[in-house]
Structures are given as structure tokens and as C-alpha cells.
């Protein structure tokens, strides 16, 4: 079965037989959808929409990331891509942002989903889920982190398993039996995503540094 959507990167653009290259990538990813995170400009967002990404991610108010954007910047990007690519869904990524601030940004930017990447409680997840779809990211360093992930299973829509908070490291740990991977992130590139999809069987893959020429600038 082919993928619902997949991002076509520079490796495909430069291939002599683009159709065959796209076919190989679709076959590798199966039914997995693709989120491109760390969007910082309209040009990258438009290319992602044109080439078939399912989700675009925006990192809000996080000074430790070179991909962080302010709400007004994101609002302009989202407005443009919602007009041209209405099927795209837009994800706001937050790290320990107060719930009230997140709710304001949801309205300002017309976000479809919030992704919580900090130490948010289950109660905070429940509160935000009243307003929109919620994804909870869990940084996995050892098997005990999967137990933490399961605590959120009933209070969020999807759980994202990450090897590290945006540092591009791949996941190098076995996932316990019976633990479903909704979203997989960490060190994913066009060269590795097929193997990671076959190994972990996620519903969505989350790619950022793996498709960049520099932080925040996508190689598309």
C-alpha cells in the first residue's frame, strides 16, 4: 500500500528518474504520514505543502532552539499555506508554556494541533484538549520512559516518541511489546526513514534537522 503523504526532498528533486525515486520512498514509508517540524519561513512551508507533507510544525517561544518563531511570524505562514494547501494541518510545539498562553496562540495562529514537549501534567493536557487536538512528546533515554508515556495515553490524542529534544539523534532503544508508537522523531532523514518505519511502525514520522541545510532552513 502507498503512503497517504510523504515529503519529497532534494534527493528526489535531483534524481534522474524522479517517478521511480518517489515510488521507492512511498513503498518504504507505507501508510505513514509525515510532519516537517521547525518551519520558520513561508518558502519552506509552501514547498512542504506542494510536495505532500501532512503536517507542518512551528516551535513557539523557545529561546534554546534556532527554529523558534514568534506567534505573529507563524500566523502569517499558516495563513498563506492554509489558503494554498487546505489539507495541511498545522502543529504548534510548546515547551512548558503556560496553558493560557497556548490557548491564545491557538486562536491567533489558527493551529490545528498542539504538541507538548516539556513537563506538562496530565491535567494540563486535558485542559488543552478541550480546545484542540493534543500530542505529548516523550524524550526516551531508557525503557522506563515508556512507562511515563503510557500515563498520557488516555489524555492526549497521540504520543510522540523522541530520541532527544530536537538535537537530531536517532532512537536507539527497543520499544517494549504492546507499546504503540503514534509518532516517531529523532534523527530521521530520507536515507533512514524507511528502516525506522519498518522497525517501529509509527503512524506519523516527524522530521526536522534531517531535511535541513542549516537550522530552520529546509533542504527542499
CORPEUR-V981950 format. One record per backbone hydrogen bond with DSSP energy under -1.0 kcal/mol. CO is the residue of the C=O (numbers start at 0). NH is the residue of the N-H. E is the energy in kcal/mol with one decimal. If there is no record, write none. Layout:
BEGIN
CO;NH;E + CO;NH;E
END
This chain:
BEGIN
8;12;-1.9 + 9;13;-2.0 + 16;20;-2.0 + 17;21;-2.7 + 18;22;-2.2 + 19;23;-2.3 + 20;24;-2.0 + 21;25;-2.6 + 22;26;-2.3 + 23;27;-1.8 + 24;28;-1.9 + 25;29;-1.3 + 28;31;-2.2 + 32;204;-2.6 + 33;53;-2.2 + 33;54;-1.8 + 34;206;-3.0 + 35;56;-2.9 + 40;44;-1.7 + 41;45;-2.8 + 42;46;-2.1 + 43;47;-2.5 + 44;48;-2.3 + 45;49;-2.6 + 46;50;-2.4 + 47;52;-2.5 + 53;88;-1.9 + 54;35;-2.4 + 55;90;-3.2 + 56;38;-2.7 + 57;92;-3.3 + 58;68;-3.2 + 61;64;-1.9 + 64;67;-1.3 + 68;60;-1.4 + 69;73;-2.1 + 70;74;-2.5 + 71;75;-1.7 + 72;76;-1.8 + 73;77;-3.0 + 74;78;-2.4 + 75;79;-1.7 + 76;80;-2.3 + 77;81;-2.8 + 78;82;-1.4 + 79;83;-1.9 + 80;84;-3.1 + 84;87;-1.7 + 88;55;-2.2 + 89;111;-2.2 + 89;112;-1.7 + 90;57;-2.6 + 91;114;-3.4 + 92;59;-2.5 + 93;116;-3.6 + 97;101;-2.1 + 98;102;-2.6 + 99;103;-1.7 + 100;104;-2.2 + 101;105;-2.5 + 102;106;-1.6 + 103;107;-2.5 + 104;108;-2.8 + 105;109;-1.1 + 105;110;-1.4 + 111;132;-1.0 + 112;91;-2.7 + 113;134;-3.0 + 114;93;-2.7 + 115;136;-3.0 + 120;124;-1.8 + 121;125;-2.3 + 122;126;-2.3 + 123;127;-2.4 + 124;128;-2.2 + 127;130;-1.7 + 127;131;-1.7 + 132;113;-2.3 + 133;156;-2.6 + 133;157;-1.3 + 134;115;-2.9 + 135;159;-2.6 + 137;161;-2.5 + 141;144;-1.7 + 142;145;-1.3 + 143;147;-1.2 + 144;148;-1.9 + 145;149;-1.8 + 148;151;-1.4 + 151;154;-1.7 + 151;155;-1.0 + 157;135;-2.2 + 158;182;-1.8 + 159;137;-3.0 + 160;184;-2.5 + 161;139;-3.3 + 163;165;-2.4 + 175;178;-1.7 + 181;202;-1.4 + 181;203;-2.0 + 182;160;-3.1 + 183;205;-2.8 + 188;192;-2.5 + 191;195;-2.1 + 192;196;-2.4 + 193;197;-2.0 + 194;198;-2.1 + 195;199;-2.7 + 196;200;-2.1 + 202;32;-2.6 + 203;183;-2.1 + 204;34;-3.0 + 206;36;-2.7 + 207;210;-1.8 + 208;211;-1.5 + 210;218;-3.6 + 213;216;-2.9 + 216;212;-2.2 + 216;213;-1.3 + 217;219;-1.4 + 218;9;-1.1
END
